[in-house]
Amino acid sequence: MQLEDNTLYYIYDPMCSWCYAFEQSLSALQKQLPAELTFTAILGGLAADSKIPMPLDTQVMIQQAWRQIELTVPKVRFNFDFWTKNIPYRSTYPACRAILAATNQSAEFANPMRQVIQRAYYQDAKNPSLNEILIACASELPLNISQFSHDLLSLDIDIKLTEHRHFSRRLGVSSYPSLRLVLNAEIYTIPVNYTDITPSLEQINNLLNSYHTAVIESPCIRECSLNNEDMCVGCFRLMDEITQWAYCKEPEKQAILNRAQRRKILLTKKPV
């Protein structure tokens, strides 16, 4: 996975109770996100696979978090019957894989799959650490269940989850939910607010305004010479990028600089 400019990344885990508490704000934020930004969700993977029952002190800690959320986030409620009806496991990777398995059929299933998992866990007191529960959740959506069941346990999906987890670390994320905005290859932390998206939107818009108003100078160093690929060996721009530079807007100029920098790195990289 590669960093994409003009992208707001949402890093979460479907079995993270604070991520569940952020759902309403997340939906509102997506609706008001500036049109030039892309929204991308990344699965952080909160807890690895485990068949060892969750320690009692961990169960108490999570229940305390649920009570705190109910006190601070309007309309969010939890079904505490989960803790008496199930053997809880500290294992969220299966639920993460389920979202990737659903997305494998179509990207449009990512949000609905997350929501049915959250409803099963927090409202219906079912255990999404179990594959059979995840398959039952998937059955609520117009998915090919045979394919979903196969993908859920496949090496391909496990590799994709590893890629998501590593990418979340690259974004500097250590807690969920988290928001990261990437502009000009720079990563910015956006505040997460469970009841008011105004601070998040204000920071996003301020960063975008700064990005748009920055004056980007031409990278020409007066050593103009084209190679066989019509690339200047002085500034590493292609001929069409050079001729169109004066007509480009600032984001387009920055994209040209980013491409030129990648070419420079590739061409000047020393053999190992």
C-alpha positions as CSV (number, residue, x, y, z in Angstrom):
1,M,0.0,0.0,0.0
2,Q,1.3,3.5,-0.9
3,L,0.5,6.9,0.5
4,E,-1.9,8.8,-1.7
5,D,-1.9,12.6,-1.7
6,N,-5.2,14.4,-1.1
7,T,-6.5,11.5,1.0
8,L,-8.1,11.3,4.4
9,Y,-7.3,8.0,6.0
10,Y,-9.6,6.5,8.6
11,I,-7.9,3.9,10.7
12,Y,-10.2,1.7,12.8
13,D,-11.1,-1.8,14.1
14,P,-14.6,-3.2,13.8
15,M,-14.4,-4.5,17.4
16,C,-13.1,-1.3,18.9
17,S,-15.8,0.2,21.0
18,W,-14.6,3.8,20.5
19,C,-14.7,3.2,16.7
20,Y,-18.3,2.2,17.2
21,A,-18.9,5.4,19.2
22,F,-17.4,7.4,16.3
23,E,-19.8,6.0,13.7
24,Q,-22.2,9.0,13.6
25,S,-19.5,11.6,13.5
26,L,-17.7,9.6,10.8
27,S,-20.7,9.6,8.6
28,A,-21.2,13.3,9.1
29,L,-17.5,14.0,8.4
30,Q,-17.6,12.0,5.1
31,K,-20.7,13.9,3.9
32,Q,-19.0,17.3,4.5
33,L,-15.5,16.3,3.4
34,P,-14.1,18.7,0.7
35,A,-14.7,17.2,-2.8
36,E,-11.0,17.2,-3.7
37,L,-10.2,14.7,-1.0
38,T,-10.5,10.9,-1.2
39,F,-11.6,9.0,1.8
40,T,-9.9,5.6,2.5
41,A,-10.5,3.3,5.5
42,I,-7.7,1.2,6.9
43,L,-8.0,-1.7,9.2
44,G,-5.6,-1.4,12.1
45,G,-6.1,-4.8,13.6
46,L,-6.5,-4.3,17.4
47,A,-5.9,-7.8,18.7
48,A,-4.3,-10.8,17.1
49,D,-6.0,-14.3,16.7
50,S,-6.5,-16.0,20.0
51,K,-8.6,-18.9,21.4
52,I,-7.6,-18.1,25.0
53,P,-10.5,-16.7,27.0
54,M,-10.1,-13.0,27.7
55,P,-8.7,-12.3,31.2
56,L,-11.2,-11.0,33.7
57,D,-9.3,-7.7,34.2
58,T,-9.5,-7.1,30.4
59,Q,-13.2,-7.8,30.4
60,V,-13.7,-5.3,33.2
61,M,-11.6,-2.7,31.4
62,I,-13.7,-3.0,28.2
63,Q,-17.0,-2.9,30.1
64,Q,-15.8,0.3,31.8
65,A,-15.0,1.8,28.4
66,W,-18.6,0.9,27.3
67,R,-20.0,2.7,30.3
68,Q,-17.8,5.7,29.7
69,I,-19.0,5.9,26.1
70,E,-22.6,5.7,27.1
71,L,-22.1,8.7,29.4
72,T,-20.2,10.8,26.9
73,V,-21.6,10.0,23.4
74,P,-25.4,10.6,22.9
75,K,-27.5,7.7,21.6
76,V,-24.7,5.1,21.8
77,R,-25.8,2.1,23.9
78,F,-24.3,-1.3,24.5
79,N,-25.8,-4.7,25.3
80,F,-23.9,-5.9,28.4
81,D,-25.5,-9.3,28.0
82,F,-22.6,-10.1,25.7
83,W,-20.4,-10.7,28.8
84,T,-22.7,-13.4,30.2
85,K,-23.8,-15.1,27.0
86,N,-20.3,-15.6,25.4
87,I,-16.8,-16.7,26.1
88,P,-15.0,-13.4,25.1
89,Y,-11.7,-13.6,23.3
90,R,-9.2,-10.8,22.8
91,S,-9.2,-11.4,19.0
92,T,-10.3,-8.9,16.4
93,Y,-8.3,-10.1,13.4
94,P,-11.2,-12.4,12.3
95,A,-13.6,-9.4,12.1
96,C,-11.0,-7.4,10.2
97,R,-10.7,-10.3,7.7
98,A,-14.4,-10.4,7.3
99,I,-14.5,-6.8,6.1
100,L,-11.7,-7.5,3.6
101,A,-13.5,-10.7,2.5
102,A,-16.7,-8.8,1.8
103,T,-14.7,-6.0,0.1
104,N,-13.2,-8.7,-2.1
105,Q,-16.6,-9.0,-3.8
106,S,-17.2,-5.3,-4.0
107,A,-15.8,-2.2,-2.3
108,E,-19.5,-1.1,-1.6
109,F,-19.8,-3.9,1.0
110,A,-17.1,-2.5,3.3
111,N,-19.3,-0.1,5.3
112,P,-22.4,-2.5,5.5
113,M,-20.1,-5.4,6.7
114,R,-18.6,-3.2,9.4
115,Q,-22.1,-2.1,10.5
116,V,-23.5,-5.6,10.7
117,I,-20.5,-6.8,12.7
118,Q,-20.9,-3.9,15.1
119,R,-24.6,-4.5,15.5
120,A,-24.0,-8.2,16.2
121,Y,-21.4,-7.4,18.8
122,Y,-22.7,-4.4,20.6
123,Q,-26.5,-4.8,20.2
124,D,-27.2,-8.5,19.7
125,A,-24.6,-9.8,22.2
126,K,-22.9,-12.1,19.6
127,N,-19.2,-12.8,19.4
128,P,-17.6,-11.6,16.1
129,S,-14.3,-13.2,17.1
130,L,-15.9,-16.5,15.8
131,N,-15.9,-17.2,12.1
132,E,-19.4,-18.7,12.3
133,I,-20.8,-15.5,13.6
134,L,-19.0,-13.5,10.9
135,I,-20.5,-15.8,8.2
136,A,-23.9,-15.3,9.8
137,C,-23.3,-11.5,9.6
138,A,-22.3,-11.7,6.0
139,S,-25.5,-13.6,5.3
140,E,-27.4,-10.4,6.0
141,L,-25.8,-8.8,2.9
142,P,-26.2,-9.7,-0.8
143,L,-22.9,-11.5,-0.8
144,N,-21.9,-14.8,-2.3
145,I,-21.6,-16.7,1.0
146,S,-19.6,-19.6,-0.4
147,Q,-17.0,-17.2,-1.7
148,F,-17.0,-15.1,1.5
149,S,-16.5,-18.2,3.6
150,H,-13.6,-19.3,1.5
151,D,-12.0,-15.8,1.4
152,L,-12.4,-15.3,5.1
153,L,-9.9,-18.1,5.8
154,S,-7.7,-17.5,2.7
155,L,-4.0,-16.6,2.7
156,D,-4.8,-13.7,0.3
157,I,-7.1,-12.0,2.8
158,D,-4.6,-12.6,5.6
159,I,-1.9,-10.9,3.5
160,K,-4.2,-8.0,2.9
161,L,-4.8,-7.6,6.6
162,T,-1.1,-7.6,7.2
163,E,-0.7,-4.8,4.6
164,H,-3.4,-2.8,6.3
165,R,-1.8,-3.2,9.7
166,H,1.7,-2.2,8.4
167,F,0.2,0.8,6.6
168,S,-1.5,2.0,9.7
169,R,1.9,1.9,11.5
170,R,3.4,3.9,8.6
171,L,0.7,6.5,9.2
172,G,1.9,6.7,12.8
173,V,-1.3,5.2,14.3
174,S,-1.2,3.5,17.7
175,S,-4.8,3.9,18.8
176,Y,-8.3,3.7,17.2
177,P,-10.1,5.4,15.8
178,S,-7.6,7.7,14.1
179,L,-7.7,10.2,11.2
180,R,-4.7,11.0,9.0
181,L,-4.7,13.5,6.2
182,V,-2.0,13.2,3.5
183,L,-1.1,16.4,1.5
184,N,2.1,16.7,-0.5
185,A,3.4,13.5,0.9
186,E,3.1,14.9,4.4
187,I,1.0,13.1,7.1
188,Y,-1.2,15.3,9.4
189,T,-3.1,14.0,12.4
190,I,-6.7,15.2,12.4
191,P,-8.5,15.3,15.8
192,V,-11.2,12.8,16.5
193,N,-14.3,14.2,18.2
194,Y,-17.2,11.9,19.1
195,T,-19.9,14.6,19.3
196,D,-18.7,17.5,17.1
197,I,-17.0,17.2,13.8
198,T,-16.3,21.0,13.6
199,P,-12.7,20.8,14.9
200,S,-11.9,18.0,12.4
201,L,-13.3,19.9,9.5
202,E,-11.6,23.2,10.5
203,Q,-8.2,21.6,10.6
204,I,-8.8,19.8,7.3
205,N,-9.9,23.0,5.6
206,N,-7.0,25.0,7.2
207,L,-4.5,22.5,5.9
208,L,-6.0,22.5,2.4
209,N,-6.0,26.3,2.3
210,S,-2.4,26.4,3.3
211,Y,-1.6,23.8,0.6
212,H,-3.5,25.8,-2.1
213,T,-2.0,29.1,-1.3
214,A,1.6,27.9,-1.2
215,V,3.6,29.2,-4.2
216,I,5.4,26.4,-5.9
217,E,8.5,27.5,-7.8
218,S,9.8,25.8,-10.9
219,P,12.4,23.1,-10.1
220,C,14.5,24.2,-13.2
221,I,18.2,24.5,-12.3
222,R,19.3,25.7,-15.7
223,E,20.9,22.4,-16.6
224,C,18.4,21.5,-19.3
225,S,19.1,18.3,-21.2
226,L,16.6,15.7,-22.4
227,N,17.4,12.0,-22.3
228,N,16.0,9.3,-24.6
229,E,12.7,9.3,-22.6
230,D,12.2,13.1,-23.0
231,M,13.0,13.6,-19.4
232,C,15.2,16.5,-18.3
233,V,18.2,15.2,-16.4
234,G,18.4,18.5,-14.5
235,C,14.9,18.6,-12.9
236,F,13.7,15.1,-13.8
237,R,10.5,16.4,-15.4
238,L,9.1,15.1,-18.6
239,M,8.8,17.4,-21.6
240,D,5.1,17.8,-21.4
241,E,5.4,18.6,-17.7
242,I,7.9,21.3,-18.5
243,T,5.9,22.9,-21.2
244,Q,2.6,22.8,-19.2
245,W,4.1,24.0,-15.9
246,A,3.1,27.7,-16.3
247,Y,-0.5,26.6,-16.9
248,C,-0.8,24.2,-13.9
249,K,-2.5,25.0,-10.7
250,E,-0.5,24.5,-7.4
251,P,-1.8,21.0,-6.7
252,E,-0.9,19.9,-10.2
253,K,2.6,21.5,-9.9
254,Q,3.1,19.6,-6.6
255,A,2.0,16.3,-8.3
256,I,4.6,17.0,-11.0
257,L,7.3,17.6,-8.4
258,N,6.3,14.4,-6.6
259,R,6.7,12.4,-9.8
260,A,10.0,14.1,-10.6
261,Q,11.3,13.3,-7.2
262,R,10.4,9.6,-7.6
263,R,12.2,9.5,-10.9
264,K,15.3,11.1,-9.4
265,I,15.4,8.5,-6.6
266,L,15.0,5.7,-9.1
267,L,17.7,7.0,-11.4
268,T,20.2,8.0,-8.7
269,K,19.8,4.9,-6.5
270,K,23.1,3.2,-6.1
271,P,23.2,-0.6,-6.7
272,V,23.2,-2.7,-3.5
